[in-house]
Amino acid sequence: MARKSSLRDFQAYLAGRLSDAAQGGRAASWLGIEARGESWLVELSDGGEIVQAPQLTEVPLTRPWFAGIANVRGNLHSVTDFSAFLGGPQTPRNANTRLLLIGTRHGSNAALLVSRMLGLKNPEDFVPADADEQLPAWGRQRFSDVHGGMWHKLSVRELLADPEFMNIGT
């Protein structure tokens, strides 16, 4: 017969597991996304929430990469089509398309429209690669994965501070 444990024992066990996980490093601390056919990494703490792309309200007189405004549980978020912002084609709207709410931690209701999510990634599976000098500072850092794939690392804080990103008007 299985040993029964009290609520206090369970809470102690859970607290120990959380502490071990916190001390165990940064396993699975990156989120993989795809935009413009490229793989990107985002710090999980910067990633915020991921939601299925809702209906967007278009905003007149904005740049082509500004996808519109999304209402996510009563909060309005400005949505940037990340592929179009990078100079690529507009992100196709399908079952894989997602919104990555990136600004909440930094005091901004900003979201990125991305082609799809690529899951959680362990930083230990990546090695630094040469920087991509064609991108601004928020996207220059690159990594190679164990399969030889190239990934850009998005610095959300630097993206939100970029005047180009913040200037949506035409």
C-alpha atoms as one frame of an Amber mdcrd trajectory, in Angstrom:
protein
   0.000   0.000   0.000   1.285   3.434  -0.929   2.464   5.668   1.872   0.127
   8.602   2.470   1.693  11.976   3.076   0.283  14.999   4.753  -0.253  18.319
   3.023   2.695  19.729   4.962   4.982  16.941   3.688   3.799  17.521   0.138
   4.402  21.273   0.409   7.907  20.658   1.756   8.597  18.251  -1.091   7.310
  20.736  -3.677   9.317  23.607  -2.162  12.442  21.447  -2.317  11.821  20.566
  -5.977  11.311  24.237  -6.885  14.491  25.176  -5.036  16.439  22.427  -6.807
  15.100  23.597 -10.168  16.058  27.200  -9.417  19.594  26.181  -8.422  19.926
  23.711 -11.267  20.836  26.337 -13.821  18.968  27.641 -16.797  17.604  24.456
 -18.337  14.850  25.159 -20.847  15.099  28.890 -20.268  14.834  29.909 -23.933
  11.751  29.892 -26.105  12.129  29.121 -29.803  10.036  31.016 -32.357  10.016
  31.211 -36.143   9.726  34.429 -38.140  10.736  35.183 -41.742  11.717  31.525
 -42.058  14.408  32.002 -39.406  14.737  30.502 -35.953  14.842  32.894 -33.012
  15.501  32.461 -29.302  13.830  34.556 -26.607  14.626  34.466 -22.903  11.704
  32.673 -21.303  11.456  35.399 -18.664  11.069  37.998 -21.458   8.669  35.912
 -23.491   5.599  36.627 -21.478   2.552  34.775 -22.648   1.903  32.907 -25.882
  -1.603  33.044 -27.328  -3.300  31.899 -30.504  -3.413  34.904 -32.829  -6.771
  36.597 -32.242  -8.647  38.882 -34.617  -6.592  42.051 -35.039  -8.009  45.537
 -35.439  -6.157  47.408 -38.155  -4.855  50.876 -37.416  -4.763  53.376 -40.300
  -1.647  55.343 -41.208   0.784  52.839 -39.709   3.767  51.067 -41.181   3.172
  47.852 -43.147   4.759  45.739 -40.403   2.349  46.994 -37.738  -0.322  44.276
 -37.760  -2.803  46.090 -35.515  -4.268  45.957 -32.033  -5.248  42.733 -30.255
  -7.598  42.387 -27.322  -6.197  39.673 -25.066  -8.519  39.098 -22.104  -9.479
  42.770 -21.958  -5.969  44.169 -22.398  -5.013  45.888 -25.653  -1.664  44.949
 -27.180   0.098  46.568 -30.121   1.018  43.791 -32.536   4.081  43.845 -34.761
   4.345  41.328 -37.568   7.887  40.219 -36.714   8.594  38.796 -40.184   7.531
  42.018 -41.907   9.465  44.092 -39.353  12.576  42.091 -40.264  12.028  42.950
 -43.942  10.398  39.676 -44.927   6.903  38.821 -46.125   3.896  39.250 -43.881
   3.253  36.356 -41.532   0.583  34.037 -42.945  -2.401  33.648 -40.639  -3.008
  29.966 -40.021  -3.382  27.472 -37.179   0.331  27.773 -36.251   0.430  31.584
 -36.052   0.919  32.864 -32.517   1.202  36.102 -30.584   4.115  36.377 -28.213
   3.334  39.023 -25.594   6.758  40.521 -24.994   6.260  43.845 -23.285   4.444
  43.075 -20.049   7.607  42.577 -17.999   8.982  45.856 -19.336   5.836  47.949
 -18.847   4.607  47.822 -22.444   1.685  46.019 -24.049   3.635  44.901 -27.110
   3.251  41.609 -28.959   5.003  39.897 -31.841   3.080  37.991 -34.500   5.200
  34.929 -35.351   4.821  32.020 -37.781   5.017  29.361 -35.110   6.470  28.359
 -31.781   9.464  26.017 -31.754   9.250  25.055 -28.089  11.468  25.388 -25.063
  15.196  25.264 -25.683  18.032  24.445 -23.325  20.887  26.979 -23.563  23.371
  24.143 -23.022  22.407  22.796 -26.483  23.741  25.942 -28.202  27.162  27.424
 -28.861  27.812  31.089 -29.688  28.276  31.928 -33.368  29.463  35.032 -35.217
  27.185  38.040 -34.791  24.868  39.069 -37.623  25.999  42.638 -38.288  23.086
  43.232 -40.698  20.638  43.392 -37.787  20.350  46.012 -35.053  21.815  45.235
 -31.624  18.593  43.533 -30.469  19.039  40.686 -32.999  22.774  40.409 -33.714
  23.621  37.662 -31.275  23.524  34.211 -32.877  23.896  30.633 -31.744  24.385
  27.299 -33.449  22.469  24.266 -32.218  23.696  20.672 -31.983  22.332  19.982
 -35.493  24.191  22.913 -37.059  21.107  25.128 -37.291  21.576  28.874 -36.843
  19.448  30.795 -34.325  19.204  34.536 -33.672  18.733  35.626 -30.075  16.200
  38.399 -29.546  16.940  40.935 -26.838  13.431  42.073 -25.926  14.606  44.986
 -23.787  16.704  46.380 -26.665  13.901  45.804 -29.191  11.427  47.731 -27.046
  13.962  50.583 -26.771  14.568  50.694 -30.546  13.097  53.937 -31.980  12.288
  52.146 -35.265  10.218  49.522 -33.437   8.377  52.133 -31.398   7.594  54.411
 -34.372   4.588  52.759 -36.007   3.332  55.857 -37.835   3.893  56.445 -41.537
